Structures are given as structure tokens and as C-alpha cells.
């Protein structure tokens, strides 16, 4: 990672085919980086010209979300290349907007918005460092539900499930073989069509299964895992989770709420041969490895952990199998990124009237959300590099304004709490959330501007 996770540095290489537009883009990101959760009018303050320029920029038809995201994606790929192997975590989130907005689609039952399908690069060294967004595809659903049978839509190029494979292709084009990639996906990606595509193209992956009844050479997947000997056990911390409906399905509450706890997990693994679904033009068989993670004794009233993971990674040792489990557990990083976008950057509260401006705003906020995530990750890290989330001057300013004052060589934890305290966080209230951290970063950056101005006046 560079000396500092700064969003403005991510976008300086944007090519908008107009130097004025490129310059405005950098100015806009610099402004929003200081006020990540503020509305555009609040971020611009009393400068009406800046506000009008912001809206003109977002409305400009020459400005597209693809071009706005390009420099951050290139910077993220460069960070991946610095590693021998990197994870690319894929997931979809819903963006829901109130009021009348032109060009949006149906989300959930009667709400309007769109889905963003993201690929986030994460370090594969066990530190789970967010390296940046390396791909995004928006999905706009028609206002009326699709009722045709899935077989009739099998070859439909616009069907939602194609987004998984298409984003894999996008990332592969971007990376161009410069770094080894392991794609990590949750249950919604459990598709024989996608598994076939990944296997035939030689992609590495860890994908959680959704269908225990999938056909194998021995009957069904669940039958193939009966009686497997436990290879190893491990204790892992599970975070609190609210009840959530899986994107893209009509099923009720497929992911129940979960209390935070330390779970004792048993891990097993074997190779299986998957059979293709009937009447589909796909390879007849796929040979994959499966890692099965179970929690034999969950707390009363809590659903036990039961992960079945398809993978191309080797399973010939305990170390190799545990690495696969750790790769899958890196999924939480993209969920934290979505929180940074929605809460830290207040994306869904943006008062923009149509699809074009909302997509452009999402692209502008993409590197800012990564900056917030990087700050929180680095300040929680036990490594000395954690302090690289802030510049030396920002640490100096933070030391002057924090109460109690920071020590001369603060720990990463002390830095995190000092930034959060500027946003109103009280130490005894638990971990700081995205909003309070965003406010703290905003105030620190504002203090830095005033500090620099004071120094210039005295010189």
C-alpha cells in the first residue's frame, strides 16, 4: 500500500478526455474525502459555485462511471501485483432510494434502486487487507418480475446470474496474468454453469455451496460428505449478524440473525465429481475439492456453522485446508466495504434524480469508501504499518487535538479511538461505527487544513 490511503491520490490519473473534467473530478474527491457522509450541499458549504459545478459534473454525459472508476481500479490492481497471490471477493449489494428517480429498477418488493455487483481485492496472507475495488457491474431489474422458467432463460444474455462470470472476466482482463488470483464467492454463486466456466478457464476459486442436493457421482453432495474423518479443529470468532434476505431470491430469511461468539469448528475435506443438471449443454462432470466446516455444539437457539466450500485449491494437508477456510472467511471484508459506502459515505441518501448521476456519484465515492475501510483496518492492525493510514502531519494534528493527548508513539488502537473521538465516539460505548469514524476523519482533515494555513501565515 502507498504511504497513505488517500482517495484523491487514487483518481489523479483519470482520463475524462477533457482536462477540466479531470481536474474537477480530483477536486470533488478531495472535497468529499473531508466530508465523506455529508450531502453535496453540506460538503460545498456556502460555495454555491462549487455546488453547481458538482451537479454539472455528475450530469455531464461525457462523464461515465466506468471512466471515473478506472484510476482506482488500476491502482488496486497495482497493489495486487505487489503480492504473489491475492483474493478477489465477489458480492452483490442493493442500493435503495426514496422519491422519484429516473431510470432505476425494482429492488425487494416495491422499492426502487439497483444492485451493485462488486469485486474487491483482499490480501491472501491472512491479514485480509482491502486492496481496493477491481470491478463493478450495476444491475437494473425491470419493474415487472420475470416469470419465464429458468430453462427458457438459460441463454438469455441479460439474466442476473451471468454477472458472476462476467465480473470474473473483467478482473482477468484487468490483471492480465500479473498476479495469481483466487476468487471467493458466497452461496449465491453456487451455479453449475459458473463452476463450469471457472474450471474450464483454469480460474482458482473458493465458493460456498448452496445446494446440498447437487448431484455427484455418489448420489448427492451431502451423501458424499457423510462419514468423513475430521482433519483438524479450529476456534474462530463469529461477528454479530442481523437477519438478511439473500439478494436475487424470493426466499424468506435464508440467513438468520446471529449473536457474536467464538465457535469451535471441525474441518473435513475430500474430492468429488459433480454431475451436470439435466438437459443443460454443459460439461457432463466437474472434478472439484470440497471443504466441509461444521460446528458440532452451537449455543442454544443459534444455527450451527455449516460451510461446504467448493475449491480448486489443494486439500492434501491440514495447513492447505485451513488456508481455504481462511480465504472464505475473508468475505466479511466486502461486507465492511458496503457499510463504508452506505453508512460512511451515505450513498443511498444522495439526492440525485436519475441513473446516470447516481452511477457517477457511486464511482466518485468508491475510492473514498475504500479509504475509510483502509483507515479502520490499518488502525486495528497489530503491524507497525498500521499508522500509514495517516500522514505524519495528520498524526501531529491528531496528537494536538485528542483528549487525552496521544503518546509520542501511539499504538494503532489509540489512533483509531482518537480519530473516532473527534467524531463523538465514547470509549465505553464499544467499537466505533462507520458514521462516527467518518465524522472523525472529516474533522481531522478540516483541522489539518487550518493547521497548514496557520503555519503558512507564520512563515
Beta strands, then each sheet from edge to edge (+ up, - down):
strand 1: 85-97
strand 2: 105-107
strand 3: 111-123
strand 4: 130-139
strand 5: 180-185
strand 6: 204-208
strand 7: 215-216
strand 8: 219-220
strand 9: 232-238
strand 10: 261-275
strand 11: 285-294
strand 12: 306-311
sheet 1: 2+ 3- 1+ 5+ 6+ 12- 11+ 10- 9+
sheet 2: 2+ 3- 4+
sheet 3: 7+ 8-
end
